[in-house]
Amino acid sequence: MYAIVEIAGQQFKVEKDQKVFVHRLQAEEGKEVSFDNVLLLSDGDKVTVGAPAIGGAQVSAKVLKHLKGDKVIVFKKKRRKGYRVKNGHRQSLTEILIENIVASGAKPAAKAEKAAPAKVEKKAEPKAAAPKAESKPAKKAEASQDLSSLTVAELREMAKAKEITGYSSMKKAELIAALS
């Protein structure tokens, strides 16, 4: 049985009892880590592909040690200009041991999600003592003010409801003019 799992932004094909070097994880040595983003599972002839991930599937691993990878030399040169720069880089890695692969029934790992503020819909409040002798241009200006505060998508929905043709290629100003 093997799985393709996303770990620290990279995809790895992993099997049980396999050691894998991944980008540095924030877990301490000897701790258990689990990865929920399983993209593919294969158990003999049975292959399960996620869209994009398989719900309930999980790969658990143990952090063995933190280390640095081999040195990579970065050499830059521009010929006939006297420009030469030599740099080295060693990637921080974590060695993990894959302990087991669970196909279903795994609990999703608790993630700290930022609660997005709920979108508040603005409703027009009725005016208590509005004068009845309002001129028509003032009403039109007020209606265009209300329409200008809406998004293009909302304006297109209104144009669709009023059965205005060609609303999909109109710009915001054209939509406001057509709806007024």
N, C-alpha and C positions, 0 to 999 in steps of 0.2 A: 504494500500500500504506500502510495506517495501522494503529496499535495504540492500545489504551487501556491505559495503564500507571499503576501507583501509584508516585508519587515523593513522598517526605517526607510521607506520610500523606494525600495528595490524589491524585485520579485525573485524568489528562490524556489527551486524544486527540492523538497526535503522529504526524507524518510525517517522512520523511527531509528533511534540510536545513531544518528548522523551528526557530525560536528560541522558547524557552519560559522564562518567569519562574516559578521555584519558590521555596518557602521555603528559607532559607539552608542550604546543604550544607557539610559539613566538608572538602570537597576544595579544593585550592589552584587558583588561576586557571591555565588552560592544561592541566590534568590531565584524563585520561579517567575517566569514571564509567560504570558499567553498572547497569541495573535489571533484576532477575529477575522481579519481580512483574507479569507481563504478563497482563492479564485478558481481552483480546480481540485477535484479529488479523484483518485483512481484506485480502485480496489479490484485488481485482476482485470476482468473484461468490462467491469462496470465503471464508466467514467461520468462524473457529474461536473458540469460547467456552470459557474455562477454568472449572474447578470447584474452587476459586475462581481458580486461576492455571494458565497453560499451562506444562507441564513442558518444559524445554529452550528456551523462548523467551526472548529477551533484547533489550533496547534499550540501545545504547551512545550516549553523548553526551560532549561536551567542554565543560568549564566555561569560559565566556567571561569573566565578571566578577561580582564581588559588589557589590551596590548597595543603596540604600534606596528603598522605594516612596514614593508620594505621601503627603502628610500627611493624616491623617484627624482631624477635630475631633470630640471627644466633649464635648458640653455637657449638663450636668444642671441642672435647675431645678425647684424646688417652689414653685408659685405662692402668693403671699401669706405666705410664710415668710421671705423674704430669703435663700433658699438658692440659690446659683449656683456651679457648678464647671465650669471649662473646662480640658480636657486635650487634648493632641495625641498622635498616635502615628504612627510611620513604621516599617513592616514591613521587616525585613532580608530581602533577596531574593538569588537567584543566577540569572544568565542562563546558560542552557545551549543548546547547538546539538546537535540530534539528528543523529548521523552515520550510523547504520544500525540496521535492525531485523532480527533473526535469528529465523526461525520455529522452527527446531529445531536440535539439535546443539550448543547453547551450554553451556559448563560453568557450573555454579552458582557464584556468588561465594562465596568463603570467608568464613564468618561465625564470629565468636568466640562459641561456645555455652557456656553454663554447664552443666557436667556435673551432672545431678541425681543425688543419691545413690540407688542401687538400693534398692528396697523389699526389706527382709530379712524373710523369713517366719520366725516363731518356731515351733519344733517342740517338743513336749513331751518333755522328757528323762525317760527311765525312772529311777525311784528304785531304788537298789541294795538297801537294807535297809529296805523299807517294812513296818511291822507289819501282819499279816494280820487282826488283831482290831480293825479300824477300824469305828466305828459309822456307820450309814447317814446321819444328819444331817451328819456331817463331810464325807462324800463329796459330798453334795448342795451344801454350801457351797463346796467346792473346785471343783465343776463350774460353779457360778454365777460364781465368781471368774474362771474361764477364759473363760466366755461374756461377762462384762462387759468384758473387755479387747478383744473383737472389735468390728468396726464393724457398723453396722446392715445394710449390704449383705451382709456375710459371714453375719450371723445370718439374713437372709432367704434366702440360698442354702441354708443348713442346713435351714431350715424347708421350703423347696421340695423338698429331697432327702428329708425325712421325710414329705412329702405332707401338711403341715398346711394347712388351708384358712384363707383370710383373712389370710395373713401379710403381704400387700402394704400393708395399712392399719394394721398393728400398730406400736406404738412399741417402743423398745429394751427397756424393762422387760417389756412384754407378750411380746415374742419370747423373752426369757430364761426367763420363766415357762413358756411353752409348750414350749420345748426341754428344760427340766429334768425 
